[in-house]
Amino acid sequence: MLVPASASGKVAAALLGLFFVAMNPPVVTAIGSGPAVAGFAPLYVWFVFWGVFVSLVLAWAAHENAFGLGADQVPPELEQTDPTPEGPADAPGDSRVN
Amino acid sequence: MVSLQATVALTTIGVYLLVVLAVGYRGWQIGTLEVDDWMAAGRDLGLVVLLFTYTATYHSAFAFLGIGGFVYDNGIGIFGAAFLWVALSGLILWVLGTRVWLLGKKYGYITPADLVGDLYDSDLLARLVSLTLVVVTFPYVAIQLIGSGLVFETATRGLVSFEVGAALLLLVGVLYVWLGGLRAVAWTDTIQGVFLFAAMWLAGWVFVFTAFRGPASFWTRLSENFAAYLALPGPAGLFTPAYYTTLWLTFALGIMMLPHLFLRYVAARSPRVLRWTAAFGTGYLILFYVPTAFLALGAVVAFPDLARPDSAIPAVLFEFTPVWFASVVVAGAVAAAMSTADSQLHAVSTLITRDWYEPLAGSDVDERTVTRTARLLVPLLGAISYVIAVQEVRFILDLAAVSLYNAAQVFPILVGGLVWPRASRSGALSGFVLGVTVTCVLTFDVITLPASLPGFVPGFYGLLVNVVTFVSLGLLGPDSENEDVLRVQRYLEYATRRQWEETVRDDD
């Protein structure tokens, strides 16, 4: 259910995987001891770069609906404006299941 | 005579409070006494409001005050960890949040206990999850009050005391939560979220250009004299690989299981709104931290012997920027604290009403009575939080420290129940109880682990025990324990595969 099936989902998952690898040890430990980048602390530049990167990846993935559950996957019975939730023990006026 | 700083601070905070009160009043005019309306904003929040209520609620006083203190003590490693937990939170909001939204619409879930209790057909598990979440969320309200009271006192140079400041902010927060429920909270969060972001970005850049003539000379000065702050493991050696990795992972799972964020899953108008909130919200939360580094590290350069690290960012602002500007920006910290405190107050009141009062009251209770009970709880809970906050009980701070670790223990049993057909009641119950127990035992030093073990955060050890127990008992347990798990999973399958179309085709 949670594994992306579409091509865009797989690309987005791979890019997110890259982000999580790049932002964890040992990569960040090595970057922190590197030379300055245009006067800036290398680790700060690294964090900002990957932070912007993951924001853009998520925006693109949202545009592509890469991880599913879009509007077309909402069953018709839930699309009515005032749905009546199901439940074996509905109290009067209550939508709770238990 | 009242100083310029106090005048500007009082005016800014006064205008801000009037605006949020007006917005909260508008929420009350539109709202109804239906449970869904007060607790989940009628499940109808659109993109802009959900985006800002998610981000403003996510960022508590920690984002403005706490992170300054953390960087002051341990360097910039926290930013990497924060970017990671923010990104994973966005993914959870999207992938898990849309599924919870769908099930909430179908079965009427509002709280985490609703979902977990129905998944495993267990009132006991529902109560345990609810109790844990109330206990770990409630101290946070007091923490936010402590933060906002201190900011009030600092910004007005003691003209308004900590106690009076905290009381005033609590009064306003209680009023609009009581009036408009989640809708009022979400609308006021929108104002608070915009204010917070603008204040931090302006402050960061004004500071770095005022005090250092630009970021390049700022970083040069830092790397020459404070290099340990700019690399892992930081000056105190805290950010070991084991600590860094388990901290961000446990924080992300914990934050997204806290009830004030879980309520946002079910309050969205559609999965599309949740999807875009996850994408834009992640960008917002990450970008928010970018200028925070300037202010927090600025304190390292300017005040090497700061007595209270949490005051690092206000101290830098009042030292290096015009007083009126610093006063306005520090008022942003009030917005940060208030936007979280109001959501938590609403969430705790919702959990107590939904998970405890409703089952006790029985099936005769009508919806208006339930909502009135939840509303009545808001001032009561606020008053208790205030009493705790003004006494600065040390135990509350300790409880807050384990909040996220314990909230994270809900994640495996919730996600497991949605994706794993073997998920069982006994596995979920045992895994959750053991996870919380291990987390508390390690956090409060009841036992100390051998030094040869990796230095994971306590919540991660709890998660390991939780997952191993949950999976083992799920594999060993009888099939009869997971009928409700399969019912819910079948419905998710029905939705994601659009199986109603096959039914229509068969009928044709």
Chai-1 contact restraints between the chains, C-beta under 6 A:
chainA,res_idxA,chainB,res_idxB,connection_type,confidence,min_distance_angstrom,max_distance_angstrom,comment,restraint_id
A,M1,B,V419,contact,1.0,0.0,6.0,A-B,restraint_1
A,M1,B,L492,contact,1.0,0.0,6.0,A-B,restraint_2
A,L2,B,V95,contact,1.0,0.0,6.0,A-B,restraint_3
A,L2,B,V419,contact,1.0,0.0,6.0,A-B,restraint_4
A,M23,B,G80,contact,1.0,0.0,6.0,A-B,restraint_5
A,M23,B,L84,contact,1.0,0.0,6.0,A-B,restraint_6
A,N24,B,T245,contact,1.0,0.0,6.0,A-B,restraint_7
A,P25,B,P241,contact,1.0,0.0,6.0,A-B,restraint_8
A,V28,B,G80,contact,1.0,0.0,6.0,A-B,restraint_9
A,V28,B,L232,contact,1.0,0.0,6.0,A-B,restraint_10
A,T29,B,L232,contact,1.0,0.0,6.0,A-B,restraint_11
A,G32,B,A231,contact,1.0,0.0,6.0,A-B,restraint_12
A,G32,B,L232,contact,1.0,0.0,6.0,A-B,restraint_13
A,S33,B,A231,contact,1.0,0.0,6.0,A-B,restraint_14
A,G39,B,A216,contact,1.0,0.0,6.0,A-B,restraint_15
A,G39,B,W219,contact,1.0,0.0,6.0,A-B,restraint_16
A,G39,B,T220,contact,1.0,0.0,6.0,A-B,restraint_17
A,F40,B,W219,contact,1.0,0.0,6.0,A-B,restraint_18
A,A41,B,W219,contact,1.0,0.0,6.0,A-B,restraint_19
A,A41,B,L230,contact,1.0,0.0,6.0,A-B,restraint_20
A,L43,B,L230,contact,1.0,0.0,6.0,A-B,restraint_21
A,L43,B,A231,contact,1.0,0.0,6.0,A-B,restraint_22
A,Y44,B,I76,contact,1.0,0.0,6.0,A-B,restraint_23
A,F47,B,F79,contact,1.0,0.0,6.0,A-B,restraint_24
A,F47,B,G80,contact,1.0,0.0,6.0,A-B,restraint_25
A,F47,B,F83,contact,1.0,0.0,6.0,A-B,restraint_26
A,V48,B,V290,contact,1.0,0.0,6.0,A-B,restraint_27
A,G51,B,F83,contact,1.0,0.0,6.0,A-B,restraint_28
A,G51,B,I286,contact,1.0,0.0,6.0,A-B,restraint_29
A,V54,B,A87,contact,1.0,0.0,6.0,A-B,restraint_30
A,S55,B,T282,contact,1.0,0.0,6.0,A-B,restraint_31
A,S55,B,G283,contact,1.0,0.0,6.0,A-B,restraint_32
A,S55,B,I286,contact,1.0,0.0,6.0,A-B,restraint_33
A,L58,B,G90,contact,1.0,0.0,6.0,A-B,restraint_34
A,L58,B,A279,contact,1.0,0.0,6.0,A-B,restraint_35
A,L58,B,T282,contact,1.0,0.0,6.0,A-B,restraint_36
A,A59,B,A279,contact,1.0,0.0,6.0,A-B,restraint_37
A,A62,B,R275,contact,1.0,0.0,6.0,A-B,restraint_38
A,A62,B,W276,contact,1.0,0.0,6.0,A-B,restraint_39
A,A62,B,A279,contact,1.0,0.0,6.0,A-B,restraint_40
A,F67,B,W94,contact,1.0,0.0,6.0,A-B,restraint_41
A,F67,B,V95,contact,1.0,0.0,6.0,A-B,restraint_42
A,L69,B,T98,contact,1.0,0.0,6.0,A-B,restraint_43
A,L69,B,P271,contact,1.0,0.0,6.0,A-B,restraint_44
A,A71,B,R272,contact,1.0,0.0,6.0,A-B,restraint_45
A,Q73,B,A495,contact,1.0,0.0,6.0,A-B,restraint_46
A,Q73,B,T496,contact,1.0,0.0,6.0,A-B,restraint_47
A,P75,B,A495,contact,1.0,0.0,6.0,A-B,restraint_48
A,P75,B,W500,contact,1.0,0.0,6.0,A-B,restraint_49
A,L78,B,K105,contact,1.0,0.0,6.0,A-B,restraint_50
A,P83,B,K105,contact,1.0,0.0,6.0,A-B,restraint_51
A,P85,B,Y107,contact,1.0,0.0,6.0,A-B,restraint_52
A,P85,B,G108,contact,1.0,0.0,6.0,A-B,restraint_53
A,G87,B,Y107,contact,1.0,0.0,6.0,A-B,restraint_54
A,G87,B,G108,contact,1.0,0.0,6.0,A-B,restraint_55
A,A91,B,S363,contact,1.0,0.0,6.0,A-B,restraint_56
A,G93,B,D366,contact,1.0,0.0,6.0,A-B,restraint_57
A,G93,B,E367,contact,1.0,0.0,6.0,A-B,restraint_58
A,S95,B,G108,contact,1.0,0.0,6.0,A-B,restraint_59
A,R96,B,G108,contact,1.0,0.0,6.0,A-B,restraint_60
A,V97,B,Y107,contact,1.0,0.0,6.0,A-B,restraint_61
A,V97,B,D118,contact,1.0,0.0,6.0,A-B,restraint_62
A,N98,B,G117,contact,1.0,0.0,6.0,A-B,restraint_63
A,N98,B,D118,contact,1.0,0.0,6.0,A-B,restraint_64
